[in-house]
Amino acid sequence: MGSRCGAARSASGFDDDTDLPALPESLADAVPGAGGDGAAGTLVDGLTDAAVTLARATAVQYALVSQMFAARQGERRRRLDELSDLPRSEQAELISGRVARFTDEWSLLIADVSAALCVGQFAASTFIETAIVLRTRLRRLWDLLARGLATVSHIRKLVEAADLIVDDPVAVEFDRRVAEQIEARMTGGTGRGVLTVGDVLDLADRVLAELDPDARLRENKQHKVHIVFRGGRDGMEYVSAAVDRTTGMFWNDRADEVARTVCRKDGRSLDQRRVDAIT
């Protein structure tokens, strides 16, 4: 059953019988006219400024994360150099004794980003990968984000599009062309331009078609194959994956084959045995 406010809302989306409560004190100073209705134009300007601030702050986050990646990569290289100077027997002993400390810089980086941004490991990993792509392939688009001329939603879609490009020089040219057109759209008029996510996708498609006609042909396999781990409040870890059909059929048949080899007195259900077979 909906709330009174929801039930009373008219078809236009407005509620003519209920006033909104006051803003929290922590936000009152940031919103023009918070004590009253506020002028619509002033509020729109404030919302635009907030969007620019968010874009700039996110660009800085990507910069910080890319530096964190560089630092962890440097640590890994130093450890590899230290090991290379040792006899093989000592190398094997050190690696077996400290395997987590030696090989897990990526996991440590994910943990750091996850804690700092208060997100899960999958989201943290995606954020790191985006930061690396911006720093290595899409520097002009990153600059637009930092200047508030592109939004976080724009950048995410453009990173997905650029991920379809195999050759780095082509990706750099994609970056240049798309950035130039976005900047022209956003700054070419009398005021700040308007560019929707749909507009950006259309622009990316046009540039991809010019630079790399085969890019979209790679999309299905490249973007649909994934595996996601999500911790549940019930203490379980939930896993979902998308793989190509041949691999999926192999996993399914193999899990069944192993699950049915146990003795009849095994107390596990078939589903439980299938999970154990895969893991």
C-alpha positions in Angstrom: 0.0 0.0 0.0 1.5 3.4 -1.0 2.0 6.3 1.3 -0.5 9.2 1.6 1.9 11.4 -0.4 2.1 8.7 -3.2 -1.6 8.1 -3.2 -2.5 11.8 -3.4 -0.1 12.5 -6.3 -1.9 13.7 -9.4 -1.4 12.4 -12.9 0.9 15.3 -13.5 3.3 14.0 -10.9 2.6 16.8 -8.4 0.9 16.4 -5.0 -1.5 19.4 -4.6 -2.4 18.5 -1.0 1.0 17.9 0.7 4.0 20.2 1.0 7.5 18.7 1.0 9.3 18.8 4.4 12.2 21.2 4.9 15.7 20.2 3.7 18.2 18.8 6.2 20.3 21.5 7.8 23.4 20.2 6.2 22.0 21.0 2.8 20.1 24.2 3.4 23.0 26.5 2.7 23.8 24.7 -0.6 20.4 25.2 -2.1 19.2 28.7 -3.2 15.8 29.6 -1.7 15.8 26.6 0.6 13.6 28.5 3.1 10.9 29.1 0.4 10.0 28.1 -3.1 13.2 29.4 -4.8 13.4 30.8 -8.3 13.3 28.0 -10.9 16.1 29.5 -13.0 18.4 29.8 -9.9 17.7 26.2 -8.9 18.4 24.9 -12.4 21.7 26.8 -12.3 22.5 25.3 -9.0 21.7 21.8 -10.3 24.0 22.4 -13.3 26.8 23.6 -11.0 26.3 20.5 -8.8 26.6 18.2 -11.9 29.8 19.9 -12.9 31.2 19.5 -9.4 30.3 15.8 -9.4 32.0 15.3 -12.7 35.2 17.1 -11.6 35.2 15.1 -8.3 34.9 11.8 -10.2 37.7 12.8 -12.5 39.9 13.3 -9.5 38.8 10.0 -8.1 39.9 8.3 -11.3 43.2 10.1 -11.1 43.8 9.0 -7.5 42.9 5.4 -8.3 45.2 5.3 -11.4 48.0 6.5 -9.1 47.2 3.8 -6.6 47.4 1.3 -9.4 50.8 2.7 -10.5 52.1 2.4 -6.9 51.0 -1.2 -6.5 52.5 -2.0 -9.9 55.8 -0.5 -8.8 55.7 -2.6 -5.6 55.1 -5.7 -7.7 58.0 -4.9 -10.0 60.4 -4.3 -7.1 59.5 -7.7 -5.6 60.0 -9.4 -8.9 63.4 -7.7 -9.2 64.4 -8.8 -5.7 63.4 -12.4 -6.5 65.3 -12.5 -9.8 68.6 -11.9 -7.9 68.1 -15.0 -5.7 68.9 -18.6 -6.5 66.0 -20.7 -7.8 65.6 -22.7 -4.7 65.2 -19.6 -2.6 62.8 -18.1 -5.1 60.6 -21.1 -4.8 60.7 -21.0 -1.0 59.8 -17.3 -0.9 57.0 -17.6 -3.4 55.4 -20.6 -1.7 55.8 -19.0 1.8 54.5 -15.6 0.8 52.3 -16.2 -2.2 49.5 -13.9 -1.1 51.9 -11.0 -0.3 53.8 -11.5 -3.5 51.1 -12.0 -6.1 48.1 -10.2 -4.8 48.7 -6.6 -5.4 45.6 -6.4 -7.6 43.4 -7.8 -4.8 45.0 -5.4 -2.3 44.3 -2.5 -4.7 40.7 -3.6 -5.1 40.3 -3.8 -1.3 41.7 -0.3 -0.9 39.4 1.2 -3.5 36.4 -0.8 -2.2 36.9 0.6 1.3 37.6 4.2 0.1 34.5 4.3 -2.1 32.3 2.1 0.1 31.5 -0.3 -2.8 31.8 -4.0 -3.5 34.8 -5.7 -5.0 33.2 -5.9 -8.5 32.4 -2.2 -8.6 35.9 -1.4 -7.3 37.5 -3.5 -10.0 35.4 -1.8 -12.7 36.3 1.6 -11.3 40.0 0.7 -11.4 39.8 -0.6 -15.0 37.9 2.6 -16.1 40.6 4.8 -14.5 43.3 2.9 -16.3 41.5 3.2 -19.7 41.0 6.9 -19.2 44.7 7.4 -18.3 46.0 5.3 -21.2 43.5 5.5 -24.0 40.9 8.2 -23.4 42.8 11.2 -22.0 40.9 13.9 -23.8 37.5 12.5 -22.7 38.9 12.3 -19.1 39.9 16.0 -19.5 36.3 16.8 -20.5 35.0 15.1 -17.3 37.5 17.1 -15.2 36.2 20.3 -16.8 32.6 19.4 -16.3 31.8 19.1 -20.0 31.1 15.4 -19.8 29.2 13.5 -17.2 30.0 10.3 -15.4 27.3 8.6 -17.4 28.8 9.8 -20.6 32.2 8.5 -19.7 31.0 5.1 -18.7 29.3 4.6 -22.0 32.3 5.9 -24.0 34.6 3.6 -22.1 32.4 0.6 -23.0 32.5 1.7 -26.6 36.3 2.1 -26.6 36.7 -1.3 -25.1 35.5 -2.8 -28.4 38.6 -1.3 -30.1 41.6 -3.6 -30.3 44.3 -1.2 -31.6 45.5 1.5 -29.2 46.2 4.1 -32.0 42.6 3.7 -33.1 41.3 4.1 -29.6 43.4 7.4 -29.3 41.8 8.7 -32.5 38.4 7.7 -31.2 39.1 9.7 -28.1 40.2 12.7 -30.1 37.2 12.8 -32.5 34.6 12.1 -29.8 36.1 14.6 -27.4 36.2 17.3 -30.1 32.5 16.8 -31.0 31.4 16.7 -27.4 33.3 19.9 -26.5 31.8 21.6 -29.6 28.3 20.6 -28.6 28.8 21.7 -25.0 30.5 25.1 -25.6 29.4 26.1 -29.1 26.3 28.0 -28.2 25.4 30.9 -25.9 25.3 28.8 -22.8 26.2 25.3 -21.7 25.0 22.7 -24.2 22.8 19.7 -23.5 24.0 16.2 -24.4 22.1 13.1 -23.4 23.5 9.7 -22.9 21.6 8.7 -26.1 23.4 11.5 -28.0 26.7 10.3 -26.8 26.0 6.7 -27.8 24.9 7.8 -31.3 28.2 9.8 -31.5 30.3 6.9 -30.4 28.6 4.6 -32.9 29.2 7.0 -35.8 32.9 7.4 -34.9 33.3 3.6 -34.4 31.8 2.9 -37.8 34.3 5.3 -39.4 37.4 4.0 -37.5 36.7 0.4 -36.8 33.7 -1.1 -38.6 34.2 -4.5 -37.0 34.1 -3.1 -33.4 30.4 -3.7 -32.9 30.8 -7.3 -34.2 33.0 -8.0 -31.1 30.4 -6.5 -28.7 28.4 -9.6 -28.0 31.2 -11.9 -26.8 33.3 -9.2 -25.2 30.5 -7.6 -23.1 28.3 -10.5 -22.3 31.0 -12.9 -20.9 31.3 -12.1 -17.2 31.3 -13.5 -13.7 30.0 -11.7 -10.6 30.4 -12.5 -6.9 27.9 -10.8 -4.5 27.9 -11.4 -0.8 24.4 -11.8 0.7 23.2 -10.8 4.2 22.4 -14.4 4.9 26.2 -15.3 4.9 26.1 -16.8 1.4 28.1 -15.8 -1.6 25.9 -15.5 -4.7 27.6 -16.2 -8.1 26.3 -15.3 -11.5 28.1 -15.8 -14.8 27.6 -15.5 -18.5 29.9 -17.7 -20.8 29.7 -18.8 -24.4 27.3 -21.7 -25.1 30.0 -24.4 -25.5 31.6 -23.6 -22.2 28.3 -23.5 -20.4 27.3 -26.8 -21.8 30.6 -28.3 -20.7 30.2 -27.0 -17.2 26.6 -28.2 -16.9 27.4 -31.7 -18.2 30.6 -32.0 -16.1 28.9 -30.9 -12.9 26.1 -33.5 -13.5 28.7 -36.2 -14.2 30.7 -35.5 -11.0 27.6 -35.0 -8.9 26.2 -38.4 -9.8 29.4 -40.3 -8.9 28.9 -40.1 -5.1 27.6 -43.0 -3.1 23.9 -43.4 -2.4 24.3 -42.5 1.3 25.7 -39.0 0.5 23.4 -36.6 2.3 23.8 -33.7 -0.1 21.2 -32.7 -2.6 21.9 -32.9 -6.3 22.2 -29.1 -6.5 24.7 -29.1 -3.5 26.8 -31.8 -5.2 26.8 -29.8 -8.5 28.1 -26.7 -6.7 30.8 -28.8 -5.0 31.7 -30.3 -8.4 32.3 -26.9 -9.9 34.1 -25.3 -6.9 
